[in-house]
Amino acid sequence: MGKKIISSLSVVALLISSSYASHMGGGKRFNNQISSYFGDKQNNQITRAYFGDKQNNQIDIVDVENMKLIKTVKTNNQKTYSAETIKTMYNHNDLTPKMYVSNRGSDRLDVLDSETNKIIKSIELPFHPRSIDVNKRTGLVLVSGVDKPMAAVIYSATDEVLAIVGKNEVTYPTTSGHSNLSSGTLATGHPHWINESHFSFIDRQNKTIITYQIGVENGQLLTRKLNELKTPSPVHNLIPPSVHGHKGRSHGIYNSTVFYATAEGSEGVYPSVLKLEFIPNVGMTLVENLEIKKDGLLPKDMGVHHLNFLNDQRTIYVGSDEGNLFVVDYSGEKMRIVKSVKAGLGAGHMAEMKHGRGNIAIIINHKDSFITLIDARTNNKIADVKVSLLPQDKIGVVQTQSHPKYHFSRDGRYFYMFLTEEGSLVKVDLQQKRVVERLNIGGKIAMGTFLEEKGKHRKFH
């Protein structure tokens, strides 16, 4: 499963083999650009949202500023979950990039053209696709599995599958972690490019992070497993240097080999923040394990979904399923918990406003009726803002609030997010601390992308 003849030899071989040569000896390591919620402050803001409706198996396309549904695109697949942009260093100025649509109940990705808002092709896989990671320098896309501990490498210019790694066996639903977390029973976590010639993906049932090396020889993409790192509990994702900022950057390139990982915890194991280091020709290694715990809480009561690194590059917000937000300082020799803040049930992702009306971090409480606003400078709670209209008997039971992405208006006043169970988009006024507009679409809206066009008028299709 480690090799496949490449049709676009002249392009792909040059892209990968050049990085293969430099990385085999531990040369330069490149980052994926950190995504930003903001553009420059122009009056003419046009933003479209592309989000998966896992109930109706479609992509909902929304004019965000006007809170209007533009179009729904049916996939003819099962559990259409998300649409993610394929942006590389070669097309980063493209206002209408292609998107890969993950159908978590079918063995295929759909390719959506955001210019025409139509699905133009499908990519067949031997597993249900979960998540993607784009290597912006090579244009290679890494896709991990929902039902099997597998990953595929796709060349985004041609949408051709170049390599498949992992075990072709169904491990979903997994039993190694918490079944009540949103990703708790999926076969893999998020896949990650380490640099152009190395990637990792996560086998959640076996609690391992598996690292591979790739290269091109004689027109073939080759993969070589470097190592499998055991983790205390199933891992959700890895955090690259472009986000955590360790050791700074030089000439646009992050020179750190440090990564962080979310270990979600299990019935008998506390969740933890893992500090890792990638070593060339060895793989991923464990440096430090900080358990996330609090007096009176048992491992079975908790469960961490995501690590949220603040822009100060010293603080991590770690939300736990029971509703606590742990504040971790990772700037010293050892990581440490400095405080905990009461958030909501299913506290998970975070959106941080880095300018405008102040450093506000918004905690997404995936099982509760409200979001939690935190002052990111002091780590103090500002307020809880109710966003859901669900009855109380649904709270703590269903997924109320969607997964990323989320969106701020350019002036920093408004925050936009989807509500999964209600199938709605809400506009939150951060000054008034309340929902001021609601677009009811229907379905179960899970995850997607906000695509902002800076100062450009365009006709929606």
N, C-alpha and C positions, 0 to 999 in steps of 0.2 A: 504493500500500500504506500510505499515511500517514494515512488517515482512515476512520472507521467511525461510522455513526449509533449513538448510545448510547440504550438503552431506558430506563435509570434516570436521566433527564436532571436531575431536580430534586435528586438527591443528588450525582451525579458532577460535574456542572457546577460546583456550589458548591464542592466540595472542591478541584477542580483549578484553576478559574478564579481563586479567591482567592489561591492560591499562585502562579499564573501571573503575576498582576499584580505581586505583590511581587518575584518573581524576575527578571522581565524587566529590572528596573533594578538587579539585584544586591542585593536585600534580604536578609532573614534566611535562613539556611541551616540546615536541620534535620538531625539525625543519626538513623540507625537505632540503636535501643538495642543495646548490646553484650550478648550472651547470657552468662548466668552458669551455672557448673556447680553452684552451691550455693544452697540455700534457707536459712531460719533453722534454728537447731538445735532441732528438735522430735524427740521420741523416735519418733513415729509417721510414718515415712517410707514413702511409697508411690511407686514409680517404675516406669513402663512404658517399654519400648524398642520403637520401631517402625523396623525396618530392612528394606531391600530385599534379596531373594534373587534375584540376576540369573541364576541357573541355572534355578530352578524358577518364576520369574516370579510372585513372591508377596511379601507383606509379612509378616514374622515379628513377632509381638507377644509380648513377654516381660515377666513379673513379675520385676523385677530383684532386689529384696531376697530373694525366695524362689528365685531362679534356676530359674524354671519357665516353659515355653512355654505361653502362654495360648491363642493362636489363630494360624492362618495364613490370610491373605486373598489369594486368587488374583486376578490382574488381567486375565487373558486377553489380555495384551499381551506384547511381547518386551523382554527385558533390563530387568526391573523393578529399578531401581537404588536409589532412596531415597524416604523419606517425610519431608516437612518441614512444620512447623507454620506456619499462617497466622495470626500474631498481630499485631494492630493496637492503636492506643491506645484503640480502642473496645471491644475484646474481650480485653484483656490479662489480665483476671481470670478468664477462662473456663477451667475446668479440663479441658474436653474440646473443644479447638479442632478445626476442620477441618484436614486435611492435604492437600497436593498431592503426588501420587506421580509421580515421573519415570520414564517407560518409555523408556530410551535406545535401544530398537530399534523403537519405534512412534511414529506421529505423534499422540500424545495424552498428556495428563496425566489421571490419575484423581483424583477428589476422595474422600477417605476421612473418614468421620465417626468421630472417636475416642470418641464416647459409645457408639455401637452397634458400632463396629469393622467397619463395612461400607462398601463403595464405593457412593456414592450417585449419581454421575454421572461422565462423562468430558468433557474439553475437547479438541476437535479442533484440531490445529495443522498448518501446512504443513511441519513439520520434526520431527525427534526431539528431545524436550526434554532439556536437560542439567542446568541449575541454575536456581534462582530467587533473587530478592531482593525482600523485602516493604518497601514504603514504609509505615511504621507510621502516619503521619498521614493519608494519603489512602486507604489500603487498596488501592492499586494494586500488582500483582505483576508483576515483570519476569522473563521466562523466555528463556533463550538456547538455541541449538541444538547438537546433537551432530554432525549431518551437514552442516548448511548454516550459513553465517555470517549468521544471522538472530536476531531477538528479537521477542517478543510482549509487549504490555501487557494485563494482565487485571485486571478489577475484581473483587476477591475477594468482595464482598458478593453478587454475582450469578454469578460465575464466567464472565463474558462477556468475550470477546476484543475489545478496543477498538482496537488498532492493531498492525500488523506492520511491521517495518523490516528492512533488510538485503538481501542478494542471494539470490535463490531458485535457488541452484546448489549442487550437492554438492561439497564440498571435503574430505570425510572419506574416507580417512585423509589428513591433511595431511602435507606433506613439508618444512616450513620449520623444524622443530625436532627434538628427540630422540624417536625412536619408542619408546624403552624406558621413558619416563616414563609414569605412569598416565594422564595426560591429554594425552600428547604428540601424539596424532594427531587429537584432537577439533577440530571446526571453530571453536568459540568457547571462551572461558574463562568465568569466573563473571561474570554481569551485575551492574551496581551502580547504584542510585539515588544521585545526587549531592545532590539536594534534591527537593522536591516537583515541580519543573518541569523537571528535567534528569536524564538518565541516560546511562550509557556501557555499551557492550558491546564485546567483543574479537573481532576477525577474526584468527585465529591464522595462517592460511595467508599472508595479506598483511601480517602483523606490524603491525597497526594497532589503536589504541583509538579507537572512534568515539563521539562525543558528540552527543546529541540534546536538543532543547528541546521541551516539550509544552505545550499549552494547550487550552482549550475555547472554541469559537466556534460560535454557532448550533447547539448541540447536537451538535457533532462534536468528536472528539478529534483535534487536529492535531499532527503531528510535523514538526520542522525540523532537518535535520542542521547542526550547528555546525562541526565539523571532524573530521579524521582525523589522529591523531598516530602517526607512524612510531616503532616500537620496535626495539631491536637484535636481539631474538629474540622468539619468541611469548610472550605474557603469559598468566599463569594467572589472576590476580585483582588487584583493587584493595583497598587497606586504607583505610577511612574515618577521619575525625578521631575518631569515637567510640571507636576502638580505639587509635590511636597517640597521641591526646591533645594534639596540637600546639595551642598558643595557648589552651588551657583551654576552659572553657565558662561561659556566662552564662545564668542563669535556665533551666537545663535544655537550652539550645541550644548546639551547638558552632558557634563562629564562624570556625573555620579553613576555608580552601579548599585545604589541602594533603592530597594523597593519596599513598600509596605503592603500588608495583606489583611483582609478581614476574615478571621476565624469565627464562624457564627456561634459556636458552642453546641452542646448536645445535652441530653437528659442528665448526664453526670459530669459534664465538663463545662466550666465557665467559658464564655466567649473571650476572645483576646485580640489584641493588636500585635501582629507579627512584623518584626523588622527583618528584612531579608537582604542578602547581597548576591548579585550575579557575578560569578567568577568564570572568565573565558575558559573553555575546554573542560570545565567542571560542571557548571550549571548553577541553579539557585540554591543558596545555603541559608540556614537560619542564624540570625545574629541575636535576636532578643524576642521574648514572648511576655507581653504585659497582659495579665488577666484583668478583665473588666468585671468587677464585682463590688458589692455593697452589703454592709451588715443587714441581715434580715432577708436577703434575697438568695434563693437557691438556684443552681444552674438550670433546673427545669423551668423556673419562672422567667428566665431571661431569653436572649437570642438577639444577636447583632446582625443587621442586614448590610450596613454600609459604613465606611469610614469617610468622614467629611473634613477635608483639609482646608483651613482658613487661609486667606490671602496673606496673613502675617508670617506664614511659613514657620510657625512654632506651635500651632494649636490644632488639635483634631477634635471634632465633635462626633461622639459615638453614641448613637441612639440605640436603645434596647427595647425589645418588644413589649415589656411591661410598662413602659412609659417614662423611663429615666433617660436623661441626656447626660453622658459623662464627658467632661472636659479633660483632655489629655495634653500635656506639654511634652513635645518630642524634641525640644531644642537642646536639651542637655545630654550628658553622657548616657543617662538612662531615662527611658520614658516614665512618666508618672501621672496618676490621676490627681488633678488639682481641685475639682469640685464636681458635683452633680446638680442638675437642674430638672425640675419636674416638667416634662413635656406631655405627650399624649400616647395612647396605645399605638403600637406599631411604629414608634419613632424611627425613622430611617434616613431618607435622603435629606439634603440641605441645598438651599439656593442662597448664595451670598451676594448682597448688593454692595459693590465695592466703591461706589461714588454716588453722587446725587444727594440723597437725603440722609446720608450717614451709613455707617457700616452695620447693616442689619442682616442677620442670618435668619432664614426662614426654615424651620424644621417641619418636614412633611411627616405627619402622623398617619400612617397608611391605614390604620384601623379605627381612627377616631373622627369626630365631627369637626375638629378645629385644627388649624396650623398654629405653630408657636413661634413668636418673634423674639429673637435674642439680640442684645447689643453685642456685636462681635468684638468691641474694644474692651468691654468689662466682663463679658460672659454672663451678664445678668439678664433675666427674663424681662421683656417689655410687656407682652400681652399674649393671650390666646385669642385667635380670631376664628369665629365659627364660619365654616364654608359649606358644610353638608346639611341637607334637609332630611336625612334618613331618620326613621324612628329609632328610639333608644335600643330596641331589641336587636338591631342590626349592628350597633357599635361594638367593636371588639370581635365581630364574627366575620364580616365581609371586608374586602378591600375598598375602602372609601376613597382614597386619594391615589392618583396615578403615580407611575414611575416617571423618571425624567424623559424629556427635559421640561424645564419651567422657564418663564419669561418675565423680564422686567421692561416697562416702558423706558424710553431713553432718559426721561427726566427723573426716573427713580420713584415716581409716585405710585404706579400701578404694578400689580403682580398678577400674572395669569397662570392658571393651572387647571388641569382636567380632573374631574371626579369620576372614578372608575365605575362604581356600582350605579351611580345615577346617570352616567352617560352625558355629563355636562361640562362646559367650560365656564369658569368663574373669573371675574375681574375684581381683584381686591384693592381697595384704596388704602394704602399703607399710612396715609395721614389720618384718615378717619377710622382706620382699623375695622373695616367692615366690607362685605361683598356689596358692590354697587351695580353689578350687572351679571346676568346669568344667561348662558345659551344652552338650552336643553336640546340635545341631539338624539339621545337614546343609545341603546346597546351597552356594552361594557368596554369603556375606553381605557386602554392599558398603558401605552408608552409610545413615544415618538419624538418628533423634531419640530422646533420652531425655526423657520427659514426667513431670515430678515433680509430685505432688499433696501440698501441704503440710498435714500433720495431718488428712487426710480419709480416712475409710473409704469404700470403694466396691466394688461388686460388678463383677467383670470379666466382660465379655461374650465 
